[in-house]
Amino acid sequence: MTRNETQCIFEGCDVPSLPQSTKCFFHKNRNVCSFAGCRNQVYARMLCVGHGGRKPCSSPGCSSSARVGSFCCRHGPKPNRKLCTSPGCPNVRHTGGKCIRHGGGRRCRMQGCETHARTGGYCWRHRVQSSSSQDDTDETSSVVSSSSTAVELDPLALLLADDYENEILDDAALDSYFDLLLQSDSVGIAVQL
């Protein structure tokens, strides 16, 4: 493959070079590897990674690059993880001091279910029921489908919406809800959003 003279000098770069330069705008402040015939970008000591710009692993016979200190990921220090308290178990511990196999971890939030929780505190079997119970609360709080349409909103439903279920409302929020109640002539009011 021949390189066009107006193309950037770096390997794999097809961008046209700047006028009176051999490099494109992106590579204009980067150096080329000093190894003869190499057109890769310098990593360190004027060499690319392939020609010794990165320090190799100090472990005998390993050709990987050093990551932590002078060793690669395989030969470097192991992370200090707490292990399962069951005798001879090499697995990482979870809630309760044990790995999942030996009874650690969280249980499903569904009453009476002893399966391990996966997503949102529910097991795989009850994840659908948890999302359907979420849908039920959404229906009672009047879901709005478009910002330019008038919808019927029940002020009591707004007051009892899921967002405020476990919170104590401040005076300003209560005043605004009671104002909505007083302004309405019927059970629901039309609000232009």
N, C-alpha and C positions, 0 to 999 in steps of 0.2 A: 504494500500500500504506500503510495507516495503522498507526501505532505505538501499541501498548497503553500506557497511562500507568503500568502496573506493571512494564513491561519496561525492561531496561537501555537507557540512552541511546545506547550505541555502535552503530555500523553493523554489522549482521550478528549481533549478540548477542541471542538470544531468551530469555535467562535472566531470571527475575523480579528486579526491583531490590530492594534492602534497604529496610526501613521508614525513612521520612523521608529517602530518598535517590533519586537518579535513576540510580544505578549498581548493578550486581550485585557480589557478593563479589569476583570476580576483578578487576573494573575499578575497585574503590573507591578505589585510590590512583593511578589513571592520569588524565591530563588529556585533554580533548577539543580538537581542532584549533580555533584561534582564527579561522579563515576563516569568514565568514558562511555558515550553513547546513550546514557540514561536521560530520559526527558520527564522524570517524575518530580514532584514537588519535594523540597527539602523538609525533613522532619526535625533533625538536630545535627549539629557538627557538619553542616553542608552536605549531608547524605540523606537519601530517602530511607524509608523503613526497610525496604528490601536490601539495601546495601550497607546497613549497619547504623542507621540513624537512631534506632531504638536499641536500648541495652537488652541483650539476650538473657534468658533465665540462667541462674548460676548452678542449677541442678545438672549433674553430668548426663550428657546424652539428650538433653531437652533443647529443642530449637525454637520454642515459643518466646515471645517478648516478655520482659519483666513487667509486672504490674504493681506488686506491693514490695517495696524494698528492692531486692535483687532477684526475686522469684516470680514465676508466672502464677496463675490462679491454681493450678494443680499442685504446685510444690510450695506455695507460700503458706503463711499462717492460716489456720482454720478459724472461722468465726466462733466466738464463745457463746454457743447456744445452750440453753438449759435443756437437759434431756428428761425423758419420761422416768418417773420414779419406780416403775416396775423393774424388777431385777433383770439385767441383761438386755433391756430394750434400748436400741440406739436412736429411736425417733425423737423428734423435738416435741416437748410437752406443750399442752394447751391449757385451757381453764381446768382447774382441779389438779394440776400437777402431773397429768397423765396425757399420753398421746391419744388420738382418736380411737385406735384399736383397743386400748385398755380402759376406755371410759371417760376420757377428757373431752373438752370442747363444750359448746352450747347445745342445748336441746331445743326442739321446735317449740314455738310459743303456743301452738294449738293445745288446748287442755287435753291431757291424757296421752299425748303423743310423745314417745321416747326416742324418736329418730333425731339424728343430728341436724342442726339448722344449717341451711345452705345460703339462702339469700333473704335479706330483710328479717332475719330471725325465724323464718319458717323452713321446714324441710321441703324436699322436692315435691312430695305428694300434696302438701297444703299451700304451696305458693300461689296456686290458682284461687283458692278460697280467700287468701289474704288480699289478692288484688280485687276480687269481686266484692269483698266487704268495703274496700276503698271506693269502688264504684257506687255502692249504695249511699255512702255519705256524700259523694259528689252530686247525686241526684237530688238529695234533700236541700242542698245549698244552691240550687238553681244554676246549672251550667249555662254559660253564655256562648253561643256559637259564632256570632259575628259582632264586631265592635260598632257597626252602624245600624243595628236593628233595635227596636224597642222590645224589651222582654218584661215578663211579669216576675217581680221579685217579692217574696214574702219577708217582711222585716224580721219576723220571729225566726225564720229559717236562717237569715243572716246572723242573727244574734247567737243562734245555737250552732253555727257552722263549725266544721271540724277544726278550723284554725284556732278557735277560741274555746274549744272543749275543756281544756285543762288549764286555762289561764284566767286570772282575775282581770276584768276589763277596767281600764282607767275611766275617770269621769268624762273625758272628752268623747271617748268611744260610746259610752252609754248614752250621753246626750244626743249624739248623732243618730243612734238607733231609735231613741224615743221620738226624736223629731220626725223620722221616717214614719213611725207609727201614727203620730198625730196628723201628718199630712195626708195619709191615705184615707180614701173614702170607703174602700172595700177591703177584702182580705189581702189582696195583692196590689201593688202600685206599678205603674208603667214608668220605666226609667229609660231615658235616651242615653246610650253609651257611645 
